[in-house]
């Protein structure tokens, strides 16, 4: 199961999504993570604790034109970009 670390919070600012670090997480990570709508969708699933399989299933249900191979590749890229904000 994948889950976001405590202290990383998703916020929508105008038309952009940002993950900001607060509290203890803000001491270790100084900055923000910009996400598009798809990234925010995945982040919300990660906040709830989701497996990679559940994330792929959710992507396939949400995006009609996405096939499983592309979903896996997109998910791998996304997870690598936010890995430091995920529990191990």
PDB file of N, CA, C and O in Angstrom:
ATOM      1  N   UNK A   1       0.838  -1.175   0.000  1.00  0.00           N
ATOM      2  CA  UNK A   1       0.000   0.000   0.000  1.00  0.00           C
ATOM      3  C   UNK A   1       0.891   1.250   0.000  1.00  0.00           C
ATOM      4  O   UNK A   1       1.918   1.301   0.677  1.00  0.00           O
ATOM      5  N   UNK A   2       0.483   2.219  -0.751  1.00  0.00           N
ATOM      6  CA  UNK A   2       1.187   3.497  -0.813  1.00  0.00           C
ATOM      7  C   UNK A   2       0.374   4.545  -0.073  1.00  0.00           C
ATOM      8  O   UNK A   2      -0.856   4.548  -0.130  1.00  0.00           O
ATOM      9  N   UNK A   3       1.068   5.429   0.617  1.00  0.00           N
ATOM     10  CA  UNK A   3       0.384   6.483   1.365  1.00  0.00           C
ATOM     11  C   UNK A   3       1.304   7.699   1.428  1.00  0.00           C
ATOM     12  O   UNK A   3       2.528   7.566   1.456  1.00  0.00           O
ATOM     13  N   UNK A   4       0.704   8.875   1.449  1.00  0.00           N
ATOM     14  CA  UNK A   4       1.485  10.093   1.579  1.00  0.00           C
ATOM     15  C   UNK A   4       2.003  10.226   3.004  1.00  0.00           C
ATOM     16  O   UNK A   4       1.377   9.758   3.955  1.00  0.00           O
ATOM     17  N   UNK A   5       3.159  10.875   3.135  1.00  0.00           N
ATOM     18  CA  UNK A   5       3.708  11.129   4.465  1.00  0.00           C
ATOM     19  C   UNK A   5       2.869  12.183   5.166  1.00  0.00           C
ATOM     20  O   UNK A   5       2.261  13.044   4.529  1.00  0.00           O
ATOM     21  N   UNK A   6       2.848  12.102   6.463  1.00  0.00           N
ATOM     22  CA  UNK A   6       2.158  13.102   7.274  1.00  0.00           C
ATOM     23  C   UNK A   6       2.810  14.461   7.022  1.00  0.00           C
ATOM     24  O   UNK A   6       4.034  14.575   6.969  1.00  0.00           O
ATOM     25  N   UNK A   7       1.986  15.472   6.869  1.00  0.00           N
ATOM     26  CA  UNK A   7       2.500  16.826   6.707  1.00  0.00           C
ATOM     27  C   UNK A   7       2.534  17.313   5.269  1.00  0.00           C
ATOM     28  O   UNK A   7       2.860  18.475   5.031  1.00  0.00           O
ATOM     29  N   UNK A   8       2.208  16.465   4.305  1.00  0.00           N
ATOM     30  CA  UNK A   8       2.110  16.880   2.908  1.00  0.00           C
ATOM     31  C   UNK A   8       0.632  16.998   2.561  1.00  0.00           C
ATOM     32  O   UNK A   8      -0.105  16.013   2.595  1.00  0.00           O
ATOM     33  N   UNK A   9       0.207  18.214   2.229  1.00  0.00           N
ATOM     34  CA  UNK A   9      -1.214  18.500   2.056  1.00  0.00           C
ATOM     35  C   UNK A   9      -1.484  19.039   0.655  1.00  0.00           C
ATOM     36  O   UNK A   9      -0.776  19.922   0.168  1.00  0.00           O
ATOM     37  N   UNK A  10      -2.510  18.498   0.020  1.00  0.00           N
ATOM     38  CA  UNK A  10      -2.925  18.952  -1.311  1.00  0.00           C
ATOM     39  C   UNK A  10      -3.844  20.152  -1.170  1.00  0.00           C
ATOM     40  O   UNK A  10      -4.793  20.133  -0.386  1.00  0.00           O
ATOM     41  N   UNK A  11      -3.555  21.200  -1.939  1.00  0.00           N
ATOM     42  CA  UNK A  11      -4.386  22.399  -1.961  1.00  0.00           C
ATOM     43  C   UNK A  11      -4.623  22.812  -3.408  1.00  0.00           C
ATOM     44  O   UNK A  11      -3.741  22.686  -4.257  1.00  0.00           O
ATOM     45  N   UNK A  12      -5.824  23.304  -3.673  1.00  0.00           N
ATOM     46  CA  UNK A  12      -6.130  23.851  -4.993  1.00  0.00           C
ATOM     47  C   UNK A  12      -6.041  25.364  -4.897  1.00  0.00           C
ATOM     48  O   UNK A  12      -6.702  25.987  -4.066  1.00  0.00           O
ATOM     49  N   UNK A  13      -5.218  25.944  -5.754  1.00  0.00           N
ATOM     50  CA  UNK A  13      -5.052  27.394  -5.788  1.00  0.00           C
ATOM     51  C   UNK A  13      -5.376  27.862  -7.195  1.00  0.00           C
ATOM     52  O   UNK A  13      -4.628  27.612  -8.140  1.00  0.00           O
ATOM     53  N   UNK A  14      -6.504  28.547  -7.317  1.00  0.00           N
ATOM     54  CA  UNK A  14      -7.029  28.947  -8.618  1.00  0.00           C
ATOM     55  C   UNK A  14      -7.236  27.695  -9.457  1.00  0.00           C
ATOM     56  O   UNK A  14      -8.060  26.851  -9.103  1.00  0.00           O
ATOM     57  N   UNK A  15      -6.517  27.557 -10.547  1.00  0.00           N
ATOM     58  CA  UNK A  15      -6.681  26.384 -11.415  1.00  0.00           C
ATOM     59  C   UNK A  15      -5.532  25.397 -11.295  1.00  0.00           C
ATOM     60  O   UNK A  15      -5.389  24.509 -12.136  1.00  0.00           O
ATOM     61  N   UNK A  16      -4.714  25.541 -10.262  1.00  0.00           N
ATOM     62  CA  UNK A  16      -3.567  24.662 -10.078  1.00  0.00           C
ATOM     63  C   UNK A  16      -3.694  23.895  -8.766  1.00  0.00           C
ATOM     64  O   UNK A  16      -4.342  24.344  -7.820  1.00  0.00           O
ATOM     65  N   UNK A  17      -3.073  22.753  -8.737  1.00  0.00           N
ATOM     66  CA  UNK A  17      -3.016  21.940  -7.523  1.00  0.00           C
ATOM     67  C   UNK A  17      -1.580  21.970  -7.012  1.00  0.00           C
ATOM     68  O   UNK A  17      -0.630  21.815  -7.779  1.00  0.00           O
ATOM     69  N   UNK A  18      -1.443  22.168  -5.721  1.00  0.00           N
ATOM     70  CA  UNK A  18      -0.133  22.218  -5.081  1.00  0.00           C
ATOM     71  C   UNK A  18      -0.144  21.311  -3.859  1.00  0.00           C
ATOM     72  O   UNK A  18      -1.127  21.254  -3.119  1.00  0.00           O
ATOM     73  N   UNK A  19       0.941  20.620  -3.663  1.00  0.00           N
ATOM     74  CA  UNK A  19       1.153  19.880  -2.425  1.00  0.00           C
ATOM     75  C   UNK A  19       2.169  20.696  -1.639  1.00  0.00           C
ATOM     76  O   UNK A  19       3.258  20.995  -2.129  1.00  0.00           O
ATOM     77  N   UNK A  20       1.803  21.048  -0.430  1.00  0.00           N
ATOM     78  CA  UNK A  20       2.681  21.832   0.429  1.00  0.00           C
ATOM     79  C   UNK A  20       3.034  21.012   1.656  1.00  0.00           C
ATOM     80  O   UNK A  20       2.257  20.180   2.125  1.00  0.00           O
ATOM     81  N   UNK A  21       4.224  21.270   2.156  1.00  0.00           N
ATOM     82  CA  UNK A  21       4.686  20.590   3.358  1.00  0.00           C
ATOM     83  C   UNK A  21       4.457  21.504   4.553  1.00  0.00           C
ATOM     84  O   UNK A  21       4.825  22.679   4.521  1.00  0.00           O
ATOM     85  N   UNK A  22       3.854  20.972   5.599  1.00  0.00           N
ATOM     86  CA  UNK A  22       3.592  21.751   6.808  1.00  0.00           C
ATOM     87  C   UNK A  22       4.186  21.024   8.012  1.00  0.00           C
ATOM     88  O   UNK A  22       4.465  19.826   7.967  1.00  0.00           O
ATOM     89  N   UNK A  23       4.368  21.781   9.084  1.00  0.00           N
ATOM     90  CA  UNK A  23       4.881  21.182  10.318  1.00  0.00           C
ATOM     91  C   UNK A  23       6.266  20.585  10.122  1.00  0.00           C
ATOM     92  O   UNK A  23       7.132  21.182   9.483  1.00  0.00           O
ATOM     93  N   UNK A  24       6.457  19.416  10.674  1.00  0.00           N
ATOM     94  CA  UNK A  24       7.747  18.716  10.597  1.00  0.00           C
ATOM     95  C   UNK A  24       8.180  18.466   9.158  1.00  0.00           C
ATOM     96  O   UNK A  24       9.364  18.572   8.839  1.00  0.00           O
ATOM     97  N   UNK A  25       7.238  18.139   8.297  1.00  0.00           N
ATOM     98  CA  UNK A  25       7.554  17.905   6.886  1.00  0.00           C
ATOM     99  C   UNK A  25       8.093  19.172   6.233  1.00  0.00           C
ATOM    100  O   UNK A  25       8.943  19.100   5.345  1.00  0.00           O
ATOM    101  N   UNK A  26       7.602  20.336   6.669  1.00  0.00           N
ATOM    102  CA  UNK A  26       8.063  21.605   6.123  1.00  0.00           C
ATOM    103  C   UNK A  26       9.502  21.918   6.479  1.00  0.00           C
ATOM    104  O   UNK A  26      10.171  22.666   5.765  1.00  0.00           O
ATOM    105  N   UNK A  27       9.988  21.350   7.582  1.00  0.00           N
ATOM    106  CA  UNK A  27      11.381  21.534   7.980  1.00  0.00           C
ATOM    107  C   UNK A  27      12.298  20.755   7.040  1.00  0.00           C
ATOM    108  O   UNK A  27      13.375  21.228   6.678  1.00  0.00           O
ATOM    109  N   UNK A  28      11.862  19.562   6.649  1.00  0.00           N
ATOM    110  CA  UNK A  28      12.682  18.702   5.789  1.00  0.00           C
ATOM    111  C   UNK A  28      12.538  19.024   4.313  1.00  0.00           C
ATOM    112  O   UNK A  28      13.470  18.809   3.539  1.00  0.00           O
ATOM    113  N   UNK A  29      11.377  19.539   3.911  1.00  0.00           N
ATOM    114  CA  UNK A  29      11.123  19.828   2.499  1.00  0.00           C
ATOM    115  C   UNK A  29      10.662  21.269   2.372  1.00  0.00           C
ATOM    116  O   UNK A  29       9.592  21.634   2.861  1.00  0.00           O
ATOM    117  N   UNK A  30      11.462  22.074   1.723  1.00  0.00           N
ATOM    118  CA  UNK A  30      11.141  23.483   1.561  1.00  0.00           C
ATOM    119  C   UNK A  30      10.746  23.716   0.112  1.00  0.00           C
ATOM    120  O   UNK A  30      11.606  23.863  -0.756  1.00  0.00           O
ATOM    121  N   UNK A  31       9.465  23.750  -0.145  1.00  0.00           N
ATOM    122  CA  UNK A  31       8.995  23.960  -1.506  1.00  0.00           C
ATOM    123  C   UNK A  31       7.579  23.458  -1.667  1.00  0.00           C
ATOM    124  O   UNK A  31       6.885  23.157  -0.696  1.00  0.00           O
ATOM    125  N   UNK A  32       7.169  23.375  -2.928  1.00  0.00           N
ATOM    126  CA  UNK A  32       5.839  22.880  -3.261  1.00  0.00           C
ATOM    127  C   UNK A  32       5.959  21.905  -4.423  1.00  0.00           C
ATOM    128  O   UNK A  32       6.917  21.938  -5.196  1.00  0.00           O
ATOM    129  N   UNK A  33       4.974  21.049  -4.520  1.00  0.00           N
ATOM    130  CA  UNK A  33       4.879  20.129  -5.645  1.00  0.00           C
ATOM    131  C   UNK A  33       3.677  20.572  -6.468  1.00  0.00           C
ATOM    132  O   UNK A  33       2.556  20.606  -5.960  1.00  0.00           O
ATOM    133  N   UNK A  34       3.899  20.909  -7.727  1.00  0.00           N
ATOM    134  CA  UNK A  34       2.787  21.276  -8.606  1.00  0.00           C
ATOM    135  C   UNK A  34       2.249  20.021  -9.268  1.00  0.00           C
ATOM    136  O   UNK A  34       3.006  19.186  -9.764  1.00  0.00           O
ATOM    137  N   UNK A  35       0.922  19.901  -9.268  1.00  0.00           N
ATOM    138  CA  UNK A  35       0.272  18.762  -9.894  1.00  0.00           C
ATOM    139  C   UNK A  35      -0.795  19.244 -10.866  1.00  0.00           C
ATOM    140  O   UNK A  35      -1.424  20.280 -10.654  1.00  0.00           O
ATOM    141  N   UNK A  36      -0.988  18.480 -11.930  1.00  0.00           N
ATOM    142  CA  UNK A  36      -2.135  18.743 -12.797  1.00  0.00           C
ATOM    143  C   UNK A  36      -3.336  17.998 -12.209  1.00  0.00           C
ATOM    144  O   UNK A  36      -3.222  17.366 -11.159  1.00  0.00           O
ATOM    145  N   UNK A  37      -4.476  18.072 -12.878  1.00  0.00           N
ATOM    146  CA  UNK A  37      -5.692  17.438 -12.351  1.00  0.00           C
ATOM    147  C   UNK A  37      -5.512  15.930 -12.176  1.00  0.00           C
ATOM    148  O   UNK A  37      -5.999  15.357 -11.202  1.00  0.00           O
ATOM    149  N   UNK A  38      -4.818  15.287 -13.113  1.00  0.00           N
ATOM    150  CA  UNK A  38      -4.590  13.842 -13.009  1.00  0.00           C
ATOM    151  C   UNK A  38      -3.699  13.524 -11.806  1.00  0.00           C
ATOM    152  O   UNK A  38      -3.948  12.557 -11.086  1.00  0.00           O
ATOM    153  N   UNK A  39      -2.670  14.330 -11.590  1.00  0.00           N
ATOM    154  CA  UNK A  39      -1.795  14.142 -10.445  1.00  0.00           C
ATOM    155  C   UNK A  39      -2.535  14.344  -9.132  1.00  0.00           C
ATOM    156  O   UNK A  39      -2.318  13.607  -8.171  1.00  0.00           O
ATOM    157  N   UNK A  40      -3.412  15.348  -9.093  1.00  0.00           N
ATOM    158  CA  UNK A  40      -4.206  15.599  -7.887  1.00  0.00           C
ATOM    159  C   UNK A  40      -5.143  14.427  -7.614  1.00  0.00           C
ATOM    160  O   UNK A  40      -5.337  14.039  -6.462  1.00  0.00           O
ATOM    161  N   UNK A  41      -5.722  13.866  -8.672  1.00  0.00           N
ATOM    162  CA  UNK A  41      -6.588  12.691  -8.547  1.00  0.00           C
ATOM    163  C   UNK A  41      -5.819  11.535  -7.906  1.00  0.00           C
ATOM    164  O   UNK A  41      -6.316  10.895  -6.979  1.00  0.00           O
ATOM    165  N   UNK A  42      -4.618  11.272  -8.395  1.00  0.00           N
ATOM    166  CA  UNK A  42      -3.799  10.194  -7.849  1.00  0.00           C
ATOM    167  C   UNK A  42      -3.374  10.508  -6.410  1.00  0.00           C
ATOM    168  O   UNK A  42      -3.379   9.626  -5.551  1.00  0.00           O
ATOM    169  N   UNK A  43      -3.011  11.756  -6.157  1.00  0.00           N
ATOM    170  CA  UNK A  43      -2.596  12.148  -4.806  1.00  0.00           C
ATOM    171  C   UNK A  43      -3.704  11.879  -3.795  1.00  0.00           C
ATOM    172  O   UNK A  43      -3.447  11.372  -2.703  1.00  0.00           O
ATOM    173  N   UNK A  44      -4.931  12.219  -4.162  1.00  0.00           N
ATOM    174  CA  UNK A  44      -6.060  11.983  -3.258  1.00  0.00           C
ATOM    175  C   UNK A  44      -6.216  10.497  -2.955  1.00  0.00           C
ATOM    176  O   UNK A  44      -6.546  10.120  -1.831  1.00  0.00           O
ATOM    177  N   UNK A  45      -5.980   9.657  -3.953  1.00  0.00           N
ATOM    178  CA  UNK A  45      -6.042   8.207  -3.722  1.00  0.00           C
ATOM    179  C   UNK A  45      -4.908   7.768  -2.787  1.00  0.00           C
ATOM    180  O   UNK A  45      -5.097   6.900  -1.935  1.00  0.00           O
ATOM    181  N   UNK A  46      -3.732   8.376  -2.956  1.00  0.00           N
ATOM    182  CA  UNK A  46      -2.603   8.052  -2.090  1.00  0.00           C
ATOM    183  C   UNK A  46      -2.852   8.487  -0.656  1.00  0.00           C
ATOM    184  O   UNK A  46      -2.425   7.806   0.277  1.00  0.00           O
ATOM    185  N   UNK A  47      -3.533   9.609  -0.465  1.00  0.00           N
ATOM    186  CA  UNK A  47      -3.859  10.063   0.887  1.00  0.00           C
ATOM    187  C   UNK A  47      -4.718   9.031   1.615  1.00  0.00           C
ATOM    188  O   UNK A  47      -4.640   8.904   2.836  1.00  0.00           O
ATOM    189  N   UNK A  48      -5.530   8.301   0.870  1.00  0.00           N
ATOM    190  CA  UNK A  48      -6.407   7.289   1.443  1.00  0.00           C
ATOM    191  C   UNK A  48      -5.689   5.951   1.629  1.00  0.00           C
ATOM    192  O   UNK A  48      -6.194   5.056   2.307  1.00  0.00           O
ATOM    193  N   UNK A  49      -4.515   5.827   1.025  1.00  0.00           N
ATOM    194  CA  UNK A  49      -3.772   4.579   1.065  1.00  0.00           C
ATOM    195  C   UNK A  49      -4.275   3.658  -0.029  1.00  0.00           C
ATOM    196  O   UNK A  49      -5.326   3.035   0.118  1.00  0.00           O
ATOM    197  N   UNK A  50      -3.550   3.567  -1.102  1.00  0.00           N
ATOM    198  CA  UNK A  50      -3.967   2.761  -2.245  1.00  0.00           C
ATOM    199  C   UNK A  50      -2.788   1.929  -2.733  1.00  0.00           C
ATOM    200  O   UNK A  50      -1.630   2.325  -2.595  1.00  0.00           O
ATOM    201  N   UNK A  51      -3.095   0.800  -3.291  1.00  0.00           N
ATOM    202  CA  UNK A  51      -2.055  -0.020  -3.909  1.00  0.00           C
ATOM    203  C   UNK A  51      -1.847   0.479  -5.341  1.00  0.00           C
ATOM    204  O   UNK A  51      -2.680   1.208  -5.879  1.00  0.00           O
ATOM    205  N   UNK A  52      -0.742   0.084  -5.942  1.00  0.00           N
ATOM    206  CA  UNK A  52      -0.508   0.456  -7.337  1.00  0.00           C
ATOM    207  C   UNK A  52      -1.622  -0.096  -8.221  1.00  0.00           C
ATOM    208  O   UNK A  52      -2.057   0.571  -9.160  1.00  0.00           O
ATOM    209  N   UNK A  53      -2.076  -1.282  -7.934  1.00  0.00           N
ATOM    210  CA  UNK A  53      -3.158  -1.900  -8.696  1.00  0.00           C
ATOM    211  C   UNK A  53      -4.439  -1.079  -8.588  1.00  0.00           C
ATOM    212  O   UNK A  53      -5.126  -0.864  -9.587  1.00  0.00           O
ATOM    213  N   UNK A  54      -4.759  -0.624  -7.389  1.00  0.00           N
ATOM    214  CA  UNK A  54      -5.954   0.215  -7.205  1.00  0.00           C
ATOM    215  C   UNK A  54      -5.827   1.540  -7.936  1.00  0.00           C
ATOM    216  O   UNK A  54      -6.805   2.044  -8.490  1.00  0.00           O
ATOM    217  N   UNK A  55      -4.630   2.103  -7.941  1.00  0.00           N
ATOM    218  CA  UNK A  55      -4.409   3.359  -8.660  1.00  0.00           C
ATOM    219  C   UNK A  55      -4.602   3.177 -10.161  1.00  0.00           C
ATOM    220  O   UNK A  55      -5.221   4.014 -10.818  1.00  0.00           O
ATOM    221  N   UNK A  56      -4.077   2.093 -10.696  1.00  0.00           N
ATOM    222  CA  UNK A  56      -4.238   1.819 -12.131  1.00  0.00           C
ATOM    223  C   UNK A  56      -5.709   1.618 -12.465  1.00  0.00           C
ATOM    224  O   UNK A  56      -6.198   2.156 -13.459  1.00  0.00           O
ATOM    225  N   UNK A  57      -6.417   0.850 -11.647  1.00  0.00           N
ATOM    226  CA  UNK A  57      -7.853   0.638 -11.876  1.00  0.00           C
ATOM    227  C   UNK A  57      -8.613   1.963 -11.859  1.00  0.00           C
ATOM    228  O   UNK A  57      -9.484   2.194 -12.698  1.00  0.00           O
ATOM    229  N   UNK A  58      -8.284   2.825 -10.909  1.00  0.00           N
ATOM    230  CA  UNK A  58      -8.953   4.123 -10.810  1.00  0.00           C
ATOM    231  C   UNK A  58      -8.662   4.980 -12.039  1.00  0.00           C
ATOM    232  O   UNK A  58      -9.549   5.674 -12.537  1.00  0.00           O
ATOM    233  N   UNK A  59      -7.435   4.934 -12.523  1.00  0.00           N
ATOM    234  CA  UNK A  59      -7.076   5.691 -13.720  1.00  0.00           C
ATOM    235  C   UNK A  59      -7.854   5.190 -14.934  1.00  0.00           C
ATOM    236  O   UNK A  59      -8.354   5.985 -15.730  1.00  0.00           O
ATOM    237  N   UNK A  60      -7.951   3.880 -15.068  1.00  0.00           N
ATOM    238  CA  UNK A  60      -8.645   3.298 -16.226  1.00  0.00           C
ATOM    239  C   UNK A  60     -10.142   3.631 -16.195  1.00  0.00           C
ATOM    240  O   UNK A  60     -10.758   3.832 -17.242  1.00  0.00           O
ATOM    241  N   UNK A  61     -10.717   3.687 -15.001  1.00  0.00           N
ATOM    242  CA  UNK A  61     -12.134   4.040 -14.875  1.00  0.00           C
ATOM    243  C   UNK A  61     -12.369   5.511 -15.175  1.00  0.00           C
ATOM    244  O   UNK A  61     -13.385   5.872 -15.769  1.00  0.00           O
ATOM    245  N   UNK A  62     -11.446   6.350 -14.770  1.00  0.00           N
ATOM    246  CA  UNK A  62     -11.621   7.799 -14.939  1.00  0.00           C
ATOM    247  C   UNK A  62     -11.305   8.279 -16.353  1.00  0.00           C
ATOM    248  O   UNK A  62     -11.974   9.177 -16.862  1.00  0.00           O
ATOM    249  N   UNK A  63     -10.310   7.701 -16.984  1.00  0.00           N
ATOM    250  CA  UNK A  63      -9.854   8.162 -18.298  1.00  0.00           C
ATOM    251  C   UNK A  63     -10.137   7.094 -19.350  1.00  0.00           C
ATOM    252  O   UNK A  63      -9.404   6.112 -19.468  1.00  0.00           O
ATOM    253  N   UNK A  64     -11.201   7.298 -20.104  1.00  0.00           N
ATOM    254  CA  UNK A  64     -11.668   6.318 -21.094  1.00  0.00           C
ATOM    255  C   UNK A  64     -10.644   5.984 -22.163  1.00  0.00           C
ATOM    256  O   UNK A  64     -10.591   4.844 -22.626  1.00  0.00           O
ATOM    257  N   UNK A  65      -9.833   6.947 -22.565  1.00  0.00           N
ATOM    258  CA  UNK A  65      -8.902   6.745 -23.668  1.00  0.00           C
ATOM    259  C   UNK A  65      -7.546   6.193 -23.221  1.00  0.00           C
ATOM    260  O   UNK A  65      -6.611   6.131 -24.019  1.00  0.00           O
ATOM    261  N   UNK A  66      -7.436   5.799 -21.970  1.00  0.00           N
ATOM    262  CA  UNK A  66      -6.179   5.299 -21.418  1.00  0.00           C
ATOM    263  C   UNK A  66      -6.188   3.776 -21.392  1.00  0.00           C
ATOM    264  O   UNK A  66      -7.145   3.162 -20.921  1.00  0.00           O
ATOM    265  N   UNK A  67      -5.116   3.167 -21.903  1.00  0.00           N
ATOM    266  CA  UNK A  67      -5.020   1.708 -21.821  1.00  0.00           C
ATOM    267  C   UNK A  67      -4.125   1.339 -20.636  1.00  0.00           C
ATOM    268  O   UNK A  67      -3.449   2.195 -20.065  1.00  0.00           O
ATOM    269  N   UNK A  68      -4.130   0.070 -20.280  1.00  0.00           N
ATOM    270  CA  UNK A  68      -3.432  -0.375 -19.074  1.00  0.00           C
ATOM    271  C   UNK A  68      -1.929  -0.128 -19.147  1.00  0.00           C
ATOM    272  O   UNK A  68      -1.320   0.266 -18.152  1.00  0.00           O
ATOM    273  N   UNK A  69      -1.333  -0.351 -20.295  1.00  0.00           N
ATOM    274  CA  UNK A  69       0.116  -0.148 -20.433  1.00  0.00           C
ATOM    275  C   UNK A  69       0.480   1.323 -20.215  1.00  0.00           C
ATOM    276  O   UNK A  69       1.446   1.629 -19.516  1.00  0.00           O
ATOM    277  N   UNK A  70      -0.286   2.223 -20.810  1.00  0.00           N
ATOM    278  CA  UNK A  70      -0.029   3.655 -20.636  1.00  0.00           C
ATOM    279  C   UNK A  70      -0.287   4.074 -19.193  1.00  0.00           C
ATOM    280  O   UNK A  70       0.444   4.902 -18.649  1.00  0.00           O
ATOM    281  N   UNK A  71      -1.322   3.510 -18.569  1.00  0.00           N
ATOM    282  CA  UNK A  71      -1.631   3.829 -17.169  1.00  0.00           C
ATOM    283  C   UNK A  71      -0.472   3.422 -16.266  1.00  0.00           C
ATOM    284  O   UNK A  71      -0.093   4.174 -15.369  1.00  0.00           O
ATOM    285  N   UNK A  72       0.087   2.252 -16.493  1.00  0.00           N
ATOM    286  CA  UNK A  72       1.226   1.789 -15.689  1.00  0.00           C
ATOM    287  C   UNK A  72       2.427   2.706 -15.868  1.00  0.00           C
ATOM    288  O   UNK A  72       3.094   3.057 -14.895  1.00  0.00           O
ATOM    289  N   UNK A  73       2.701   3.091 -17.102  1.00  0.00           N
ATOM    290  CA  UNK A  73       3.837   3.973 -17.376  1.00  0.00           C
ATOM    291  C   UNK A  73       3.623   5.345 -16.737  1.00  0.00           C
ATOM    292  O   UNK A  73       4.538   5.894 -16.123  1.00  0.00           O
ATOM    293  N   UNK A  74       2.430   5.892 -16.881  1.00  0.00           N
ATOM    294  CA  UNK A  74       2.120   7.195 -16.286  1.00  0.00           C
ATOM    295  C   UNK A  74       2.204   7.140 -14.768  1.00  0.00           C
ATOM    296  O   UNK A  74       2.718   8.064 -14.137  1.00  0.00           O
ATOM    297  N   UNK A  75       1.701   6.063 -14.184  1.00  0.00           N
ATOM    298  CA  UNK A  75       1.739   5.919 -12.732  1.00  0.00           C
ATOM    299  C   UNK A  75       3.180   5.812 -12.235  1.00  0.00           C
ATOM    300  O   UNK A  75       3.535   6.437 -11.236  1.00  0.00           O
ATOM    301  N   UNK A  76       4.001   5.036 -12.912  1.00  0.00           N
ATOM    302  CA  UNK A  76       5.403   4.899 -12.526  1.00  0.00           C
ATOM    303  C   UNK A  76       6.098   6.254 -12.540  1.00  0.00           C
ATOM    304  O   UNK A  76       6.835   6.587 -11.611  1.00  0.00           O
ATOM    305  N   UNK A  77       5.868   7.027 -13.577  1.00  0.00           N
ATOM    306  CA  UNK A  77       6.469   8.356 -13.688  1.00  0.00           C
ATOM    307  C   UNK A  77       5.977   9.270 -12.560  1.00  0.00           C
ATOM    308  O   UNK A  77       6.768   9.986 -11.946  1.00  0.00           O
ATOM    309  N   UNK A  78       4.682   9.241 -12.295  1.00  0.00           N
ATOM    310  CA  UNK A  78       4.113  10.067 -11.230  1.00  0.00           C
ATOM    311  C   UNK A  78       4.706   9.684  -9.876  1.00  0.00           C
ATOM    312  O   UNK A  78       5.139  10.554  -9.120  1.00  0.00           O
ATOM    313  N   UNK A  79       4.729   8.396  -9.568  1.00  0.00           N
ATOM    314  CA  UNK A  79       5.241   7.944  -8.271  1.00  0.00           C
ATOM    315  C   UNK A  79       6.709   8.326  -8.081  1.00  0.00           C
ATOM    316  O   UNK A  79       7.117   8.684  -6.976  1.00  0.00           O
ATOM    317  N   UNK A  80       7.491   8.253  -9.134  1.00  0.00           N
ATOM    318  CA  UNK A  80       8.896   8.656  -9.041  1.00  0.00           C
ATOM    319  C   UNK A  80       9.018  10.142  -8.723  1.00  0.00           C
ATOM    320  O   UNK A  80       9.914  10.551  -7.986  1.00  0.00           O
ATOM    321  N   UNK A  81       8.115  10.949  -9.280  1.00  0.00           N
ATOM    322  CA  UNK A  81       8.202  12.396  -9.070  1.00  0.00           C
ATOM    323  C   UNK A  81       7.780  12.818  -7.663  1.00  0.00           C
ATOM    324  O   UNK A  81       8.156  13.899  -7.209  1.00  0.00           O
ATOM    325  N   UNK A  82       7.011  11.991  -6.972  1.00  0.00           N
ATOM    326  CA  UNK A  82       6.539  12.340  -5.617  1.00  0.00           C
ATOM    327  C   UNK A  82       7.048  11.352  -4.554  1.00  0.00           C
ATOM    328  O   UNK A  82       6.587  11.387  -3.414  1.00  0.00           O
ATOM    329  N   UNK A  83       7.973  10.493  -4.911  1.00  0.00           N
ATOM    330  CA  UNK A  83       8.449   9.422  -4.030  1.00  0.00           C
ATOM    331  C   UNK A  83       8.879   9.946  -2.650  1.00  0.00           C
ATOM    332  O   UNK A  83       8.611   9.306  -1.634  1.00  0.00           O
ATOM    333  N   UNK A  84       9.539  11.097  -2.616  1.00  0.00           N
ATOM    334  CA  UNK A  84      10.029  11.639  -1.343  1.00  0.00           C
ATOM    335  C   UNK A  84       8.889  12.020  -0.392  1.00  0.00           C
ATOM    336  O   UNK A  84       9.124  12.190   0.804  1.00  0.00           O
ATOM    337  N   UNK A  85       7.672  12.156  -0.897  1.00  0.00           N
ATOM    338  CA  UNK A  85       6.529  12.538  -0.078  1.00  0.00           C
ATOM    339  C   UNK A  85       5.665  11.338   0.275  1.00  0.00           C
ATOM    340  O   UNK A  85       4.572  11.501   0.818  1.00  0.00           O
ATOM    341  N   UNK A  86       6.144  10.129  -0.027  1.00  0.00           N
ATOM    342  CA  UNK A  86       5.391   8.909   0.265  1.00  0.00           C
ATOM    343  C   UNK A  86       6.034   8.134   1.392  1.00  0.00           C
ATOM    344  O   UNK A  86       7.256   8.131   1.540  1.00  0.00           O
ATOM    345  N   UNK A  87       5.199   7.472   2.193  1.00  0.00           N
ATOM    346  CA  UNK A  87       5.717   6.605   3.247  1.00  0.00           C
ATOM    347  C   UNK A  87       6.380   5.398   2.606  1.00  0.00           C
ATOM    348  O   UNK A  87       5.983   4.954   1.529  1.00  0.00           O
ATOM    349  N   UNK A  88       7.377   4.882   3.271  1.00  0.00           N
ATOM    350  CA  UNK A  88       8.064   3.707   2.735  1.00  0.00           C
ATOM    351  C   UNK A  88       7.563   2.453   3.380  1.00  0.00           C
ATOM    352  O   UNK A  88       8.028   1.362   3.052  1.00  0.00           O
TER     353      UNK A  88
END
